[in-house]
């Protein structure tokens, strides 16, 4: 194609806004071009990691390209490449990145964005990083950005850290004019991973967008002005120090590079627009949002159609555009978060997702759409981004359904919020309190600008200071809740060790394993004495280290005589990637008396041991792990393809499987799942293991499922069970499904919103379970029906197999249920008869009640004891007695199982003089209780049944005192 020059005058005639490109690059092409550039420079292209950081509790969401390489930078993980490039999906919302209100109202704020990056793990450093960056952005073969529109910054030196003179010299060497190199301090140009750990100076590249990009209307401002004209497009971080807890900086032995370029920003630059929302990364979504909302034909506002209430502010065209941007941005964030396993909830990640979804829904309401619409935006996101993120093709249906459920749920919540807003506006005296406004914002998703406009329309002020204060307090709580403990660099005792060769896929015993290191209480030691606990690192081992939900192996270490146990292995795990730590308790040598054994060295660095896995435990774990794969496939077949693993535990005694699903699994569905997976067991299918498969081949050709929260390398291990199940998995498995024996699902329940859990057993566990069930069946059949036993004696039919009721046959479970229902009906009948007898007895005891009625100051008062009556029966009796005496006060007391119940009734004509609540309260005090109620009827309880008679005798005096 012949080069074409695109000249842009910018908005409102802005000058000097010119790009020269051979053609206008799309956002997808820009992403691809960045990755291709670094692949040509010897970098490994690595697919984006999940938005849920794997094994990193310090992060709410993946928020930078370096997150997936964090353990590499810290020395906790080793990769088979030393330079990488990625386009990483990121979310910044919640925690310290909590500026959700700005999204949609500025040119460059987003919840979801893509970070382009290149990384060096102890390979190249500043010189090459700077050269690569300058070539990519200025070379006509690549991005071709005009050099006279660029500025760079370096670290000026501050707080005892030297100026980054190297970076300055390298920029000059690239031909950057010295007057375009600016020096900044720690705040802007020094980066650190946490309070401790890797850190170093950084260098930023900025672009002059022209005067039209100024948020403040500046026409002649210079670089470093923060009006929005000068936009940071790339940050190059030079990790060259390790900061310890005292703050001391030590040079890293292998300095590294971490860079980040926002795809949305560089796309805006290359497409000649000021706002990221004007790029082709957003315009199709904004158009779709307009179709789904503005096309609804309804007047803009939050209230549902036909719903009464105060007038709501209408949307200006400017605010309508902002609302469309909000919907487009939030649709991207919600789609990718749910696709990566996050579900709406009231805490943590799910809470942030819920706020994002609800904010988008609210802005749809402001545009006039009161029906669910956001769930349809999911497919727009899929269509726009599936080339870069093909996983969206599989997850879009599930994501859309999740969003639709949340939309339906939120509709009611928002209507309640509007009612509360109207109440608060009516109660406001001159100003709408910021704290109240924030509660509506936080709890009901009410937009800030909507509340401001509503207050203005009512002619009252808005307490912005109070709102901002409440917002900052919430941000502080969010930061504290996710601060966690910063990840530390790897313990030096582990960091320099070679990878342990794992032999456990082929065998459970490895001989002549060399002890490479021993760790006790976090420190490297030369030996472990008898009875001591520690961690032992071997050069090769059959022990599986805990990973992927599967527990670590247990077993023993034998001495070099191949016969003497020197240690029991309680577990095995990874302190750093590839290094297996065996958690051991050493044994006293058999030739040494126990008293003398303590203190005797048992294992030393350099010793040779035989590592032997407990095969019973390993085999049981293998059965449960293969069963987990079958269960996953069975759940997807019965419940739908939206089901994805959300966590698991594979132990020798049982398995636990968490999965995404919206409702409880019905008993019939569980039975279907159990039938399907046990048929696979009975078919005795081969469990095929395919080693060392490229990750792309595994996912795209084998269609293997990658599991939630797991980190995978470039080459993976695939476990395939016929055409029923194919998953990426590093665990241990049976050779064929028949070795599982039988899978029995024990229970299913909820873990959190949208996540269910199934627990099951296999092999010997299933056998033990069925034995218990069989014992129960025998017990049931022995008393359920006498005719059953008679039939069993006549024709030899096992009692546990048949229960006969007339001509109908029942299973023992059905028979037990029928018998229990029969017994329950009998118990209820007897209870009714007992109640009737008690009531009859109580009523008969009041036949001659006249002698107990006393006149107190002209008022009839009756105090009477009626034990073992329920409160409802006592109320009935009070009504009968009030009717009997005509006008007066009735006090009844009942004692049952040591507890006292009191009830007082006052006829309507006397309630102005005597209140039932005051009477019952005074009487109840004498039996150690309290109570209250209406003037005509009140109840109380007490704990001292022995004082009931005296309390009732004193009731007359209580009434007399009230009549005084």
Secondary structure, DSSP 4 states (H G I P E B T S, - for coil): ---EEEE---GGG-SS-EEEESSPPPHHHHHHHHHHHHHHTTPEE-PPPPSS-TT-TT-SS--SGGGGGHHHHHTS---S-SEEEEEEEEE--BTTB--GGGTTTSSS--SEEEEEEEEESSS--HHHHHHHHHHHHH-TTTT---GGGEEEEEE--BTTBPP-HHHHHHHHHTT--GGGEEEE-HHHHEEESSSSEEEEEEEEEEEE--GGG-TT--SS--TT-TTTTEEEEEEEEEEEEEE-TT--EEEEEEEEEEEEEEHHHHHHHHTT-SSGGGSTTTHHHHHHHHHHHGGG-PPSSSSPTT--SS--PPPPHHHHHHHHHHHHHHHHHHHHHHHTT----SSHHHHHHHHHHHHHHHHHHHTT--S--HHHHHHHHHHHHTTT-THHHHHHHHHHHHHHHHHHHHHHHHHHHHHHHHHHHHH-SSEE-HHHHHHHHHHH---HHHHHHHHHHTT-EE-HHHHHHHHHHHHHHHHHHTT--PPPPPPHHHHTPPPPEE-TTT-SEEEEEEEEEEEETTEEESEEEBT-EEEEEESEE-PPPSBTTBPPP-EEEE-TTSS-EEEEEEEEEEEETTEEEEEEEE---TTS-HHHHBT-EEEETT-EEEEEE-HHHHHHHHHHHHHHHHHHHHHHHHH-TT--EEEEEE-SS-EEEEEE-SSPPPHHHHHHHHHHHHHHHHTT-BEEEEEEEEHHHHHHTS-PBPPTT----SEEEEEEETTTEEEE--S---SBGGGG--EEEEEEEEEETTEEEEEEEEHHHHHHHHHHHHHHHHHHHHHS-HHHHHHHHHH---TTT-EEETTEEE-HHHHHHHHHHHHHHHHHHHHHHHHHHHHHHHHHHTTTGGGG-EEETTEEEEEEE-TT--HHHHHHHHHHHHHHHSSEEEEEEEEETTEEEEEEEE-GGGTTT--HHHHHHHHHHTTT-EEEE-SSEEEEEES-GGGHHHHHHTHHHHHHHHH-
